Amino acid sequence: MKGLIINKMRSDYFTNMSEVFNLLPEEELNFMWLISNYECNIYPSEQIPFDKDYVWMKGTELKEILNQKEIMFIWGNFTSYSSDTELKDVLKYRLPFADGNKDLWRKDIQLSNPLSNTELISWDGSVFLALSKNTSIIELLKNKYPNNEDLSRYNSDID
């Protein structure tokens, strides 16, 4: 399990998730994604509505939606699950969340849901967190965003 905290994105604001999803490998985009605990500047009403606790969709569809409109995610957890994972199994666990989640700031980082593969988090529109079982995703983000730090190391400084 690897984690990364990114302090500066390439776009003018945190967090432009289309920027991130355009970097993800096809394998990750073919997974199912749960979007939870989200707050945006605009809501594409049918796909990512204002009044839902979560959204469940395939990564390729999510990428397409994110590329249609410039959506700034102030808060939001984007969590991937293998394509054979069923929503009913995911919902047996607490929905991933960012605001007030102390577990994100521990040295021993963990994904919010044990069934998940990757968790991408917009934290209060000011930093971006990435946690993944797939270390190549963390390496990809580390190379694209040089203003980053290993999340475990960062958290050991605040423990």
N, C-alpha and C positions, 0 to 999 in steps of 0.2 A: 504494500500500500504506500503510495506516494502522494504528497500534497504540495501545493504551491500557492503562494500569495502574490498577486500581481498588483503593483501600485500605479501603473500607468498603462492604459490601452493605446492602441494606434489611433482610434477615432477621438473626437473631441470630448466625449463624455463616457462615463461608466453607466451601465455596461451595455454595450452594443452587442447583443447576443448573435446577430447575423454575422458579425466579424468573427466570432468564435466558431460558430457552426460551419462557416465556410472553410475553416481550417481542419475540421475533424475528418478522419479517414472514413471511407465508405462503410467499413465494418461497423463503426460506431453509429453512423447514420441509419443503418438498417435495424438498430435496436429500437425498442419502445422507450419513450421518454415520458416522465411524469414531471409536470411543472407545478410547483406548489409554493405557497407563501410568497406570491408575487404581487408587486405593485409597479405599475408602469405609468409612463407619461401619456400613452394612448393605449386603447384596448381594441384589437381587431375583434369586434363583438361576437361573431359566431365561433371563431377558433380559439381565442384567448379572451373570454369574457371577463367583465369587471367583477361579477358577483359569484364566482366559483371558487371553491377551496382548492381545486386542482384541475389540471387538464392532462389527458392521457392520449398520446398519438405517436406515430412512427416518426423517427428522426428526420427522414427525408421530407415528410410533410411539414414538420416543424421548421426545417431549414427554409423551405419554400415560403412559408408564412412570414418568417423573420426577414427574408429578403424583399418582401413586398412593401413593407412600411418601415420607417425608422422608428423602432420602438426602444425607448430607454427603460431598462429594467432597474429600478431603484433598489428593490428587493426581489429576490427570486431564487428558487432552487430548481435546477434542471438536473434530473436524475435519470440515468439510463439503466435499462434492464434488458437482458437477452430477449430476443424476439419471441421466444416460447413462454415467457413469463406472463401470467394472467393477472389482470388488474385486481381481482378478488384476493389473490395471494399478497400482492403489494400492500393492499389496504388493511391487512392483518397487523401491520406495523404503523406506528405514528407517521404522519406525513412529514417529510423533510422540511425543515424551516431554518431560516437564518437569524431573524431578529430575536435576540434573547437566547440563542442556542450556545450555551457555554461549552458544549462538547467540541465545537469547531476550534476552540482556543486552548486545547490540551495538547501536550507534547505527543501523546500516543493518539494520533488522528485515526478516526474511523469513519466509514461511510454511515450515513443516517439510517440506511436500510440494509440489512445483511444480504438481501437478494440483488442489490444494485451493483453496477460495474463502475460507474463514473458519476461524480456529483460536481456540477458547475454552479457557483453561487455568486450572485451579485449582492454585495454587502453594503447597504445604505447608500448606494450610488457612489461609493468612494474607493472600494477595493474589490477585487475579483479573486475568489478562491476556487481552486480546482483540486479534487481528490479523485484518485482512480486506482483500481487494481491493475490497470493497463499502464505500465510505466512509460510506454511510448507516447501516450497522449500527454503526459506531464512533460516529457522531453520536448515534444513538439511545441507546446505552449511556452516552455522555458526559452526555446530558440526564437520564437516569434515575438516574445515580450521580454526584452532584456532587463526591465526594471521589475525583478521578481526575487523571491526568497523562498527557500525550502520552508514549508509550513511547520514542520516539526521543530526545526531549528528556531524559527521565529517564535513559536509558542513556548519553547524552553526558556527564552529570554523573558517571557512575561509570567511564567509559573512562579 
